[in-house]
């Protein structure tokens, strides 16, 4: 397949940035394309990629959201405001309807160049039992479904989300039947009846400056606990959102900015190279302790020894990308897949470059050797 030239618009809302494109007609993996486009070194760089489906109706548009890790999201509040602003500017209208996997959204221009979105009717469950994590939230947490799932916890320090967010997501997804799918985790601090502070750990993207649907979920959860009034200002690192929820209708109002537009040339072979080696549940944190040349294979490769904590020292043979110098690999934190038999081998987790050499996947520095990790944490 020949190279593709794709036109895009870069947009931002509260520091949450997006690459927005028309739907791709060619048969390519949108998840892999999203990984490439969102890469801040090799691509354009963004938290999420948004595709607008072609439609002859200039008031209704089907939209798909993809996270930076290539997974598809049902909805995104900040992204919805950005894409609706673009569509209203292009169609010279004051109102558009966005059809997403998470619901049908009515968007309109508001005062001060802001965008207001009528969100899907939320569903919530206030009878959540986090078992050993119960002390995290006071009062008890609330699960909110806005087309995409959110767990909202009430805390004194929202900054703990950076460590507890990924732990909650991974633990609850794998071990608790209350949560059959990965979810967003929001930490809320109540300032007064009309003001809250929020930080969100977003599945597929991790920490971002703001989360629109997370802000809506936070207000729904707080109202379910009787903590806030009908109109609430939600402050996040990227700025503020106004959320109105009267128990039935839910509105989100905030900024949306167009940053720039451009074109990018995509080599389809690069998309084929974007893939992880093993299933998510088998990935562990390790540190390289020894690297030496290996005679194995039909190209220059290395024997790599890594410390995986309680799982001991493991080894593998791999052809590494030319960008690595052997002396720079010592002490490098990596992600690896441990063998299931009694051998002492492992497989490196990473991406393949255009010559099928491995680009190592760094693992989060806060994880200890031997800890299981997820793509969200990488």
C-alpha positions as CSV (number, residue, x, y, z in Angstrom):
1,X,0.0,0.0,0.0
2,X,1.3,3.5,-0.9
3,X,1.9,6.2,1.6
4,X,-1.2,8.0,2.9
5,X,-1.4,11.8,3.3
6,X,-3.8,12.7,6.0
7,X,-5.2,16.1,6.8
8,X,-5.7,16.9,10.5
9,X,-6.7,19.5,13.0
10,X,-5.0,19.8,16.3
11,X,-7.3,21.1,19.1
12,X,-7.2,21.5,22.8
13,X,-9.6,21.9,25.7
14,X,-8.2,22.6,29.2
15,X,-4.8,21.3,28.2
16,X,-6.3,18.0,27.0
17,X,-5.1,17.8,23.3
18,X,-6.6,16.0,20.3
19,X,-5.8,15.2,16.7
20,X,-9.0,15.3,14.7
21,X,-9.4,13.7,11.2
22,X,-12.0,12.7,8.8
23,X,-12.7,9.0,8.8
24,X,-10.1,6.9,6.9
25,X,-11.5,5.2,3.8
26,X,-8.5,2.8,3.4
27,X,-8.5,-0.5,5.4
28,X,-6.0,0.3,8.1
29,X,-5.9,-0.3,11.8
30,X,-7.3,2.8,13.5
31,X,-5.9,1.7,16.8
32,X,-2.4,1.4,15.4
33,X,-2.8,4.7,13.5
34,X,-3.9,6.4,16.8
35,X,-0.8,5.1,18.6
36,X,1.4,6.6,15.8
37,X,-0.5,10.0,15.6
38,X,-0.5,10.5,19.4
39,X,3.2,9.8,19.7
40,X,4.8,13.2,20.7
41,X,8.2,12.3,19.0
42,X,7.3,10.2,16.0
43,X,3.8,11.5,15.3
44,X,1.8,14.7,15.9
45,X,1.3,14.3,19.7
46,X,-2.0,14.2,21.6
47,X,-4.0,12.6,24.4
48,X,-6.6,11.2,22.0
49,X,-7.3,10.8,18.3
50,X,-10.8,11.6,17.0
51,X,-12.2,10.3,13.7
52,X,-15.3,12.0,12.1
53,X,-17.3,9.6,10.0
54,X,-18.4,10.9,6.6
55,X,-22.0,12.0,6.5
56,X,-24.3,13.9,4.1
57,X,-26.2,15.3,7.1
58,X,-24.5,18.5,8.1
59,X,-26.2,18.6,11.5
60,X,-25.4,15.1,12.7
61,X,-22.0,13.5,12.8
62,X,-20.7,10.1,13.9
63,X,-17.5,10.4,15.9
64,X,-15.0,7.7,17.2
65,X,-12.5,8.3,20.0
66,X,-9.2,6.5,20.3
67,X,-6.8,6.6,23.3
68,X,-3.1,7.1,23.0
69,X,-2.6,3.3,23.6
70,X,-4.8,2.5,20.6
71,X,-7.8,1.4,22.6
72,X,-11.2,2.9,21.6
73,X,-13.1,5.0,24.1
74,X,-16.9,5.3,24.1
75,X,-16.9,9.1,24.8
76,X,-14.7,12.1,25.7
77,X,-16.2,15.3,27.0
78,X,-13.2,17.6,26.2
79,X,-12.9,15.9,22.8
80,X,-16.6,16.3,22.1
81,X,-16.3,20.1,22.7
82,X,-13.3,20.4,20.3
83,X,-14.8,18.3,17.5
84,X,-18.2,20.1,17.8
85,X,-16.5,23.5,17.6
86,X,-14.7,22.4,14.4
87,X,-18.0,21.1,12.9
88,X,-20.0,24.2,13.8
89,X,-17.3,26.4,12.3
90,X,-17.2,24.4,9.1
91,X,-21.0,24.2,8.7
92,X,-21.6,27.8,10.0
93,X,-24.2,26.6,12.4
94,X,-24.8,27.2,16.1
95,X,-25.6,23.6,17.0
96,X,-24.6,20.1,16.0
97,X,-25.4,16.5,17.1
98,X,-22.6,14.1,17.8
99,X,-23.3,10.4,17.6
100,X,-20.8,8.5,19.8
101,X,-20.5,4.9,21.1
102,X,-21.3,6.4,24.5
103,X,-24.5,8.2,23.4
104,X,-26.1,10.9,21.3
105,X,-24.9,14.4,22.3
106,X,-26.3,17.8,21.5
107,X,-23.7,20.5,21.3
108,X,-24.1,24.3,20.9
109,X,-22.2,27.5,21.1
110,X,-22.3,29.3,24.4
111,X,-21.2,32.7,25.7
112,X,-17.5,33.7,25.9
113,X,-16.6,31.4,22.9
114,X,-17.4,28.3,25.0
115,X,-19.1,25.1,23.9
116,X,-22.0,23.5,25.9
117,X,-22.8,19.8,25.5
118,X,-25.9,18.1,26.7
119,X,-24.5,14.8,27.9
120,X,-26.1,11.3,27.9
121,X,-28.3,10.6,30.9
122,X,-26.0,9.2,33.6
123,X,-26.5,6.0,35.4
124,X,-24.9,5.6,38.9
125,X,-24.5,3.1,41.7
126,X,-23.7,4.5,45.2
127,X,-23.5,1.0,46.7
128,X,-19.9,0.3,45.7
129,X,-17.7,-1.7,48.1
130,X,-14.0,-1.4,47.4
131,X,-13.1,-3.9,50.1
132,X,-9.5,-3.3,51.2
133,X,-9.5,0.0,49.4
134,X,-12.6,1.3,51.1
135,X,-10.7,3.8,53.2
136,X,-9.6,5.7,50.1
137,X,-13.0,7.5,49.8
138,X,-15.1,9.3,52.4
139,X,-18.0,9.2,51.8
140,X,-18.0,5.9,50.0
141,X,-17.2,6.0,46.2
142,X,-19.8,6.1,43.5
143,X,-19.7,4.4,40.1
144,X,-21.1,6.5,37.3
145,X,-21.8,5.4,33.7
146,X,-21.9,8.2,31.1
147,X,-21.5,5.8,28.2
148,X,-17.9,5.4,29.5
149,X,-17.3,4.1,33.1
150,X,-16.1,6.2,36.0
151,X,-15.3,5.4,39.6
152,X,-15.5,8.6,41.7
153,X,-13.7,8.7,45.1
154,X,-14.0,11.6,47.6
155,X,-10.6,12.5,49.1
156,X,-8.6,15.2,50.9
157,X,-5.7,15.1,48.5
158,X,-6.4,14.6,44.8
159,X,-2.7,14.3,44.0
160,X,-2.7,10.7,45.3
161,X,-4.5,9.7,42.0
162,X,-1.1,9.4,40.3
163,X,-0.3,6.3,42.4
164,X,-3.7,5.0,43.5
165,X,-5.5,5.6,40.1
166,X,-3.6,2.9,38.1
167,X,-3.7,0.5,41.1
168,X,-7.5,0.9,41.5
169,X,-8.1,0.4,37.8
170,X,-6.0,-2.7,37.5
171,X,-7.1,-4.3,40.7
172,X,-10.8,-3.7,40.2
173,X,-10.8,-4.7,36.5
174,X,-9.1,-8.0,37.2
175,X,-10.5,-9.0,40.6
176,X,-13.9,-7.4,41.2
177,X,-17.0,-8.5,39.3
178,X,-18.6,-5.1,40.0
179,X,-16.3,-3.8,37.3
180,X,-16.3,-6.0,34.2
181,X,-14.3,-3.5,32.2
182,X,-11.5,-1.0,32.6
183,X,-12.6,2.3,34.1
184,X,-11.6,5.9,34.6
185,X,-10.8,6.7,38.3
186,X,-11.6,10.2,39.6
187,X,-10.4,11.8,42.9
188,X,-12.7,14.6,44.1
189,X,-12.1,17.2,46.8
190,X,-15.1,19.1,47.9
191,X,-14.4,22.8,48.3
192,X,-18.0,24.0,48.8
193,X,-21.5,23.2,47.5
194,X,-20.7,24.8,44.1
195,X,-17.0,24.0,43.8
196,X,-14.9,20.9,43.6
197,X,-11.3,20.0,42.6
198,X,-10.7,16.9,40.5
199,X,-8.0,14.7,39.1
200,X,-8.7,11.8,36.8
201,X,-6.7,8.7,35.9
202,X,-8.0,8.0,32.4
203,X,-7.9,4.5,31.1
204,X,-5.8,4.3,28.0
205,X,-4.2,7.7,28.6
206,X,-3.2,8.0,32.2
207,X,-3.0,11.4,33.8
208,X,-4.1,14.3,31.6
209,X,-4.6,18.0,32.6
210,X,-8.4,17.6,32.5
211,X,-11.2,15.1,31.7
212,X,-14.6,16.4,30.6
213,X,-16.6,13.3,31.1
214,X,-14.8,12.8,34.4
215,X,-15.9,16.2,35.5
216,X,-19.5,15.3,34.7
217,X,-19.2,12.0,36.5
218,X,-17.7,13.8,39.6
219,X,-20.7,16.1,39.8
220,X,-23.2,13.3,39.4
221,X,-21.5,11.3,42.1
222,X,-21.2,14.2,44.5
223,X,-24.9,15.0,43.9
224,X,-25.8,11.4,44.6
225,X,-24.1,11.9,48.0
226,X,-25.9,15.2,48.6
227,X,-22.6,17.1,48.6
228,X,-23.2,19.7,45.9
229,X,-25.9,21.9,44.4
230,X,-27.3,21.8,40.8
231,X,-24.6,24.1,39.3
232,X,-21.0,23.2,40.1
233,X,-17.6,24.6,39.0
234,X,-15.1,21.7,38.5
235,X,-11.4,22.8,38.7
236,X,-8.7,20.6,37.2
237,X,-5.1,21.2,36.4
238,X,-6.0,22.4,32.9
239,X,-8.8,24.8,34.0
240,X,-12.4,24.9,35.0
241,X,-15.7,23.4,33.6
242,X,-19.2,24.4,34.5
243,X,-21.4,21.3,35.1
244,X,-25.2,21.6,35.5
245,X,-27.1,18.5,36.7
246,X,-30.6,18.7,38.0
247,X,-31.0,15.0,38.5
248,X,-32.0,14.3,34.9
249,X,-30.5,16.8,32.4
250,X,-26.7,17.0,32.5
251,X,-24.8,19.9,30.7
252,X,-21.1,20.5,30.4
253,X,-19.8,23.9,29.4
254,X,-16.2,24.9,28.7
255,X,-13.5,26.1,26.3
256,X,-12.4,24.5,23.1
257,X,-9.5,25.8,21.1
258,X,-8.2,25.1,17.6
259,X,-4.4,25.0,17.7
260,X,-3.4,24.4,14.1
261,X,-4.1,22.3,11.0
262,X,-1.7,20.4,8.8
263,X,-0.9,17.2,6.9
264,X,1.1,14.1,7.9
265,X,2.4,11.3,5.6
266,X,1.8,7.8,7.0
267,X,3.7,4.8,5.8
268,X,1.4,1.8,6.2
269,X,4.3,-0.5,7.0
270,X,4.9,1.6,10.2
271,X,1.4,0.7,11.3
272,X,2.1,-3.0,10.9
273,X,5.1,-2.5,13.2
274,X,3.1,-1.0,16.0
275,X,2.2,-4.0,18.1
276,X,3.1,-5.4,21.5
277,X,4.5,-8.8,21.9
278,X,2.3,-10.4,24.5
279,X,-1.1,-10.2,26.2
280,X,-1.5,-7.4,28.8
281,X,-1.7,-9.6,31.9
282,X,1.8,-11.1,31.5
283,X,3.8,-7.9,31.6
284,X,6.2,-7.3,34.5
285,X,8.7,-4.6,35.5
286,X,12.4,-5.3,35.3
287,X,15.8,-3.6,35.1
288,X,18.6,-4.6,32.7
289,X,21.8,-5.7,34.6
290,X,23.9,-7.1,31.7
291,X,24.1,-6.8,27.9
292,X,26.5,-8.7,25.6
293,X,26.7,-9.5,21.9
294,X,25.1,-12.8,20.9
295,X,26.0,-14.9,17.9
296,X,22.4,-16.1,17.5
297,X,20.2,-15.0,14.7
298,X,20.8,-13.8,11.1
299,X,21.4,-10.2,12.3
300,X,23.4,-8.6,15.1
301,X,21.6,-9.3,18.3
302,X,22.3,-9.1,22.0
303,X,21.9,-11.3,25.1
304,X,20.1,-9.3,27.7
305,X,19.9,-10.1,31.4
306,X,17.3,-8.4,33.6
307,X,16.3,-8.4,37.2
308,X,12.6,-9.1,37.8
309,X,12.6,-9.0,41.6
310,X,10.9,-12.0,43.2
311,X,11.0,-13.8,39.8
312,X,14.8,-13.6,39.7
313,X,17.2,-12.8,36.9
314,X,15.9,-13.6,33.4
315,X,17.6,-13.5,30.0
316,X,16.6,-13.0,26.4
317,X,18.1,-12.6,22.9
318,X,16.9,-9.7,20.8
319,X,17.9,-7.5,17.9
320,X,17.8,-4.0,19.2
321,X,17.3,-0.8,17.2
322,X,20.6,1.0,16.2
323,X,19.6,3.9,18.4
324,X,20.8,2.0,21.5
325,X,24.4,1.9,22.7
326,X,25.3,-1.1,24.8
327,X,26.7,1.0,27.7
328,X,23.4,3.0,27.9
329,X,21.3,-0.1,28.5
330,X,22.7,-1.0,31.9
331,X,20.2,-0.1,34.6
332,X,17.5,0.7,32.0
333,X,14.0,0.1,33.4
334,X,12.0,-2.2,31.0
335,X,8.8,-4.1,30.6
336,X,9.0,-7.8,29.9
337,X,7.0,-10.9,29.5
338,X,8.1,-13.8,31.7
339,X,8.1,-17.4,30.3
340,X,5.4,-19.6,31.7
341,X,7.6,-22.7,32.0
342,X,10.5,-23.2,34.5
343,X,13.1,-21.6,32.2
344,X,14.8,-18.3,33.2
345,X,13.8,-16.5,29.9
346,X,11.7,-13.5,29.1
347,X,10.5,-11.5,26.1
348,X,11.1,-7.8,25.8
349,X,8.0,-5.6,25.5
350,X,8.3,-3.0,22.8
351,X,7.6,-1.8,19.3
352,X,9.3,-2.9,16.1
353,X,10.9,-0.3,13.9
354,X,10.9,-0.3,10.1
355,X,13.7,-2.9,10.1
356,X,12.0,-5.2,12.6
357,X,14.5,-4.2,15.4
358,X,13.1,-3.7,18.9
359,X,12.5,-0.3,20.4
360,X,12.4,-1.0,24.1
361,X,9.3,-0.1,26.1
362,X,10.3,1.8,29.2
363,X,8.4,0.9,32.4
364,X,7.2,3.4,35.0
365,X,10.0,4.3,37.4
366,X,7.8,4.1,40.4
367,X,7.2,0.4,39.9
368,X,9.5,-2.1,41.6
369,X,11.1,-5.1,39.8
370,X,8.7,-8.0,39.6
371,X,5.5,-5.9,39.7
372,X,2.8,-6.5,37.1
373,X,2.2,-3.6,34.9
374,X,-0.4,-2.5,32.3
375,X,-0.3,-0.7,29.0
376,X,-1.9,2.3,30.7
377,X,1.1,2.6,33.0
378,X,3.7,2.4,30.2
